[in-house]
Structure formats: C-alpha cells, structure tokens
C-alpha cells in the first residue's frame, strides 16, 4: 500500500472540520439577540476550541483525534441545536467522551440529560453541583432560588475538585472551584495550540452576585465571603484567552470578531473588578 493511499484512507476516516463562521459573522448573526435560546452558528475560537452554543449561552467543544470534551450543555430547549452545530463543523457528537460544566443553573445544564443520551459521553462535576444536577432541584441556598427553576435530573459519573484534570487524548482541562454564583461553580483552564502558537484558555464561571426575590446578601455573610474569595482568585489569574458562560460577560464575540484583542492578560482582573463592584452595590440594598 502506497503512502498516498494511506493518507487518503486517514482522511476518509477522520474528516476535516469546517471552520464554522468567522467571529465577525458570529457577532453580526447575534446582534440584538439576547434570549438564551436565540440560535447562533458555530464558530472557531482558537486552536481546537469551537463555539457551539447560542447567542447568549456559551457551549464549547474542545477537540482532538482521540475524542472531544464539551463544556456546558446549554438549555434543554437547545440541546439538539448544540448537536446540530457540532455536526455542522464536521465532528461526530458520539466522539465526545466527557461533558463538564460551569455551574448548576438550567441555562447551562438544562440540556445535559439529553446530551448525555445523544453523545454517550460521561459527565464530571463538583460534589456541590452534583447534588443539584442529580436531583434536578435548585439549591434552596442559591441567591436565585426564589425565581428560577431546576432542570431534568442528569447522571454524574465523576466527582471533581480543584486541581483535578479531565483528559481525552492530548486534551487536559484543569478544574478550579469558583463558588459564589452557585456553590458548585467551577472554572477551567487548558492550553490550545495553532501550529507552534500555544495559548492558555481560561473559562471563568459566572461571578455575578445576582439576588432574586427577597434574597439579600447582607443576610448571608458566608455567601459574601465565598464571592470575595473567588474574586481574589480570578483577579490573580493571567487568563490568556478569557471565555465565559455568557458571551456578553467578557465581550467574547467582539474579541472573536477582532474588535478587541482575543487575548488579554488583564481580562480576568477586569472581570473580577466588575463583579466585586456589583456585589458591593447589592450589599447597599
């Protein structure tokens, strides 16, 4: 068998993905769309990282020849749209080996049960997040518990904590707990490369202090301390390429589209600063 024949066979077995739309096209497609279910086309972020979520809720696909990792699951209503975006890029959803999440709210894990079935992937989460995900019921201590709903119960295959690594082939995603927004809030960092150019990517979970109903942070000093510890942790990061569960929280689409630098070593510090100011404002009420 000739070398050219082997190359042809390899290409047939591992079809090359399309590039998806550009960051600028993604930005234009989602202009004025703020609903969690507004559909977005898939787009390339950097290296082996692809955006496959909606206009307002991030879902990321991190790929390798040995299999993929999906970060977050989006809404229950958009699970099939996430799968369609993955297929549109030329990847097989059944090649996803692990799903991980940012936090245990319906807009980020609502589609988990469906995606577990559609992909056959395993799911990893912290012990705090696992309680909510397995039960489908929002934690009563959650600052948003009075006004948001739970989600369909889903399977949790592995309990993780800070420093644990979820790996598939060359992919190595390292978890670090960033509680506050929820008790199970988890952020992730890893390295992705384009040829010889490698960058740190940091997926920082939501750090917003959002009280709903009659919840007041002044009544919950432990939650406030939780937030402040997370702000200090995030602020100290040189985050490289910052990605967030809601694109608008970090001007993701603008940066992917070239309107702002994609990589900014001070982006995590700025994100934490904005969140601290929001919490301080909430504490005056």
Residue pairs with C-beta under 8 A, 6 or more apart in sequence:
14 65
15 90
16 90
17 50
17 63
17 89
17 90
17 91
18 88
18 89
18 90
19 44
20 41
20 42
20 43
20 44
20 50
20 51
20 88
20 89
21 29
21 41
21 42
21 43
22 43
22 44
22 257
23 43
23 44
23 253
23 255
23 256
23 257
23 258
24 257
24 258
25 41
25 43
25 257
26 40
26 41
26 43
26 51
26 253
26 256
26 257
27 253
27 254
27 256
27 257
27 259
29 40
29 41
29 55
30 38
30 40
30 55
30 56
30 247
30 253
33 40
33 55
33 56
34 55
34 56
34 248
35 54
35 55
35 56
36 54
36 56
36 57
36 74
36 75
36 78
36 107
37 54
37 75
37 77
37 78
38 54
38 55
38 56
39 54
39 55
39 78
39 81
40 51
40 53
40 54
40 55
40 85
41 85
41 88
42 50
42 51
42 52
42 85
42 86
42 88
42 89
43 50
43 51
43 256
44 50
44 51
45 51
45 60
45 201
45 241
45 243
45 256
46 192
46 194
46 199
46 201
46 241
46 262
47 192
47 193
47 194
47 198
47 199
47 201
48 62
48 63
48 64
48 171
48 192
48 193
49 60
49 61
49 62
49 63
49 192
49 201
49 243
50 60
50 61
50 62
50 63
50 89
51 58
51 59
51 60
51 252
51 256
52 59
52 60
52 61
52 70
52 82
52 85
52 86
52 89
53 59
53 60
53 72
53 74
53 78
53 82
53 85
53 247
54 74
54 75
54 78
54 81
55 247
56 246
56 247
56 248
57 72
57 74
57 75
57 78
57 107
57 108
57 245
57 246
58 71
58 72
58 243
58 244
58 245
58 246
58 247
58 252
59 70
59 71
59 72
59 73
59 74
59 82
60 70
60 71
60 72
60 203
60 243
61 68
61 69
61 70
61 71
61 86
61 89
61 91
61 96
62 68
62 69
62 70
62 71
62 171
62 173
62 190
62 192
63 91
63 171
64 168
64 169
64 170
64 171
65 169
66 168
66 169
66 170
67 95
67 96
67 97
67 168
67 169
68 91
68 95
68 96
68 97
68 168
68 171
69 96
69 97
69 98
69 99
69 100
69 166
69 168
69 171
69 173
70 82
70 96
70 98
70 99
70 100
70 115
70 119
70 121
71 99
71 100
71 101
71 102
71 173
71 188
71 203
72 100
72 101
72 102
72 108
72 109
72 245
73 79
73 82
73 99
73 101
73 108
73 109
73 110
73 111
73 112
73 115
74 81
74 82
74 107
74 108
74 110
74 111
75 106
75 107
75 110
75 111
76 106
76 110
76 111
76 113
76 114
76 151
76 152
77 110
77 111
78 111
79 110
79 111
79 114
79 115
79 118
80 114
80 118
82 111
82 115
83 93
83 115
83 118
83 119
86 92
86 93
86 96
87 93
93 118
93 119
94 119
94 120
96 119
96 120
96 121
97 121
97 122
97 168
98 121
98 122
98 123
98 124
98 166
98 168
99 112
99 115
99 116
99 119
99 121
99 122
99 123
99 124
100 123
100 124
100 125
100 160
100 166
100 173
100 175
100 186
100 188
101 108
101 109
101 112
101 123
101 125
101 129
101 133
101 186
102 108
102 185
102 186
102 187
102 188
102 203
102 205
102 206
102 245
103 109
103 129
103 181
103 182
103 184
103 185
103 186
103 205
103 206
103 245
104 125
104 128
104 129
104 132
104 133
104 138
104 139
104 182
104 184
105 138
105 144
105 148
105 182
106 148
106 149
106 150
106 151
108 245
109 129
109 133
109 151
109 154
110 151
110 152
112 123
112 133
112 151
112 152
112 154
113 151
113 152
113 153
113 154
113 155
114 152
115 121
116 123
116 154
116 155
122 157
122 158
123 133
123 154
123 155
123 156
123 157
123 158
124 156
124 157
124 158
124 159
124 160
124 164
124 166
124 175
125 133
125 156
125 158
125 159
125 160
125 184
125 186
126 159
126 160
126 161
126 175
126 177
126 184
126 186
127 159
127 161
127 184
128 179
128 182
128 183
128 184
129 182
129 183
129 184
129 185
129 186
130 156
130 159
130 184
131 139
131 184
132 138
132 139
132 150
132 182
132 184
133 151
133 153
133 154
133 156
134 153
134 154
134 155
134 156
135 150
135 153
136 150
136 151
136 152
136 153
136 154
137 150
138 144
138 145
138 148
138 149
138 150
139 145
139 182
139 183
141 183
141 223
142 148
142 182
142 183
143 181
143 209
143 210
143 211
143 212
143 215
143 217
143 220
143 223
144 210
144 211
144 212
144 215
145 212
145 213
145 215
146 212
146 213
146 214
146 215
147 212
147 213
148 212
158 166
160 166
160 175
160 186
161 175
161 177
162 175
162 176
162 177
163 174
163 175
163 176
164 174
164 175
165 172
165 173
165 174
165 175
166 172
166 173
166 175
167 173
171 190
172 190
172 191
173 188
173 189
173 190
174 188
174 189
174 190
175 186
175 187
175 188
176 186
176 187
176 188
176 189
176 233
177 185
177 186
177 187
178 185
178 186
178 187
178 204
178 205
178 207
178 230
178 233
178 234
179 185
179 226
179 229
179 230
180 207
180 209
180 223
180 226
180 227
180 229
180 230
180 231
181 205
181 206
181 207
181 208
181 209
181 210
183 226
185 205
185 206
185 207
185 230
186 205
187 202
187 203
187 204
187 205
187 234
188 202
188 203
189 200
189 201
189 202
189 203
189 237
189 239
189 240
190 200
190 201
191 198
191 199
191 200
191 201
192 198
192 199
192 201
193 199
199 240
199 241
199 263
200 238
200 239
200 240
200 241
201 240
201 241
201 243
202 237
202 239
202 240
202 241
202 242
202 243
202 268
203 243
203 244
203 245
204 234
204 237
204 239
204 242
204 243
204 244
204 250
204 268
204 271
205 244
205 245
206 244
206 245
206 246
206 249
207 227
207 230
207 231
207 234
207 271
207 272
207 275
208 249
208 275
208 278
209 217
209 227
209 275
209 278
209 279
209 282
211 217
211 282
216 285
217 223
217 224
217 279
217 282
217 283
218 283
218 285
224 279
224 283
227 275
227 279
228 276
228 279
230 272
231 272
231 275
231 276
231 279
232 272
234 268
234 269
234 271
234 272
234 275
235 268
235 269
235 272
235 273
236 268
236 269
237 268
237 269
238 265
238 268
239 264
239 265
239 267
239 268
240 263
240 265
241 262
241 263
242 250
242 264
242 267
242 268
242 271
243 250
243 252
244 250
244 252
244 271
247 253
249 271
250 267
250 271
251 259
251 260
254 260
255 261
255 262
255 264
256 262
264 270
